Amino acid sequence: MPATAYVNGRYLPLAHAGLPVEDRGTQFADAVYEVVAMFAGRPLDWAAHRWRLRRGLAALFIEGAPSDAALDAIAQTLWRRSHLADGLLYIQVSRGTARRDHGFPAGVRPNLVMTARPFDFRQRLAQQQEGVAVVALPDQRWKRCDLKTTGLLGAVLGKAEARRLGAFEAMFHLEDGTVTEGASTNLWMVASSGTLVTHPLSARILPGIMRETAMRLARAAGMAVAERPFTLDEARTAPELFLTSTTGPLLPITRLDGAPVGTGTAHAGRPGPVATRLATLLWSEIARQTGWRP
Ligand SMILES: Cc1ncc(COP(=O)(O)O)c(C=O)c1O
């Protein structure tokens, strides 16, 4: 059976992989993680993911994680041993294993886990043509959403509620109506001026890698981008909405709380031209970096 997991020095089938019961990630969500898209065996935006992992480790004061060179080598070996082409590489670094106590334990080494799983990016093309539905839900997460920790219960409950309501994703908002992000995606609005608007980087949102890539490509193509908060009311009347994420890369939002997005435009309830153009730019960037084409 191909190795699809790596745990602290061992490559093994996922079903045989595990961590000690007193792993701090399990007991306290004292861990950071990354999800990297692998296209034909090549990672997309690898340096950016590694940077975000390091940033999270530093913010949590987790010391002693493997070097960048070691992470590169492990990721490459795992992918080769998994015999996968397209898929998702999951990386998790916890503070380590120690007797349960809230304070930081002395003298522990981080636990490093990686898994390799297949993922069908082509299904996203169909979803991109169709568009997806979102529902507005209160953002019930903690106040450090900029850190990609495994403490995901707010996101898990939001995603479950969105799915229960027949939607693909949640549109999280604060009490004052400010839209933050999705449960596992960054959210964007196209204003009536044509400017692309997304919540600015802050502790309220994850600095999404695809958000950054989308912003860079949009600006390079001459599209106006504003990093500013927008409200649910604005979203309800916006000509276009869309979301970005590693597994996306970009999906147009065509229904918000059951109502068609872009009412009054030629594309009401269907993907709009701005989102479609940016999605094309993102697929081209994926091809440029990895050689992958749908
Ligand atoms: C809360 C949240 N926001 C945004 C994203 C998108 O980030 P990325 O583009 O790095 O996948 C994710 C990804 O999982 C997420 O969990």
Ligand as a Chemical Component Dictionary entry (heavy atoms), coordinates in Angstrom:
data_LIG
# 
_chem_comp.id                   LIG 
_chem_comp.type                 NON-POLYMER 
_chem_comp.pdbx_formal_charge   0 
_chem_comp.three_letter_code    LIG 
# 
loop_
_chem_comp_atom.comp_id 
_chem_comp_atom.atom_id 
_chem_comp_atom.alt_atom_id 
_chem_comp_atom.type_symbol 
_chem_comp_atom.charge 
_chem_comp_atom.model_Cartn_x 
_chem_comp_atom.model_Cartn_y 
_chem_comp_atom.model_Cartn_z 
_chem_comp_atom.pdbx_ordinal 
LIG C1 C1 C 0 -10.750 30.494 7.258  1  
LIG C2 C2 C 0 -10.095 30.373 5.946  2  
LIG N1 N1 N 0 -10.028 31.444 5.147  3  
LIG C3 C3 C 0 -9.452  31.385 3.925  4  
LIG C4 C4 C 0 -8.905  30.209 3.459  5  
LIG C5 C5 C 0 -8.263  30.182 2.116  6  
LIG O1 O1 O 0 -6.866  30.167 2.273  7  
LIG P1 P1 P 0 -5.914  29.581 1.171  8  
LIG O2 O2 O 0 -6.121  30.423 -0.066 9  
LIG O3 O3 O 0 -4.551  29.747 1.728  10 
LIG O4 O4 O 0 -6.312  28.171 0.956  11 
LIG C6 C6 C 0 -8.924  29.071 4.259  12 
LIG C7 C7 C 0 -8.337  27.822 3.797  13 
LIG O5 O5 O 0 -8.484  26.784 4.366  14 
LIG C8 C8 C 0 -9.522  29.159 5.537  15 
LIG O6 O6 O 0 -9.573  28.081 6.350  16 
# 
loop_
_chem_comp_bond.comp_id 
_chem_comp_bond.atom_id_1 
_chem_comp_bond.atom_id_2 
_chem_comp_bond.value_order 
_chem_comp_bond.pdbx_ordinal 
LIG C1 C2 SING 1  
LIG C2 N1 SING 2  
LIG C2 C8 DOUB 3  
LIG N1 C3 DOUB 4  
LIG C3 C4 SING 5  
LIG C4 C5 SING 6  
LIG C4 C6 DOUB 7  
LIG C5 O1 SING 8  
LIG O1 P1 SING 9  
LIG P1 O2 DOUB 10 
LIG P1 O3 SING 11 
LIG P1 O4 SING 12 
LIG C6 C7 SING 13 
LIG C6 C8 SING 14 
LIG C7 O5 DOUB 15 
LIG C8 O6 SING 16 
# 
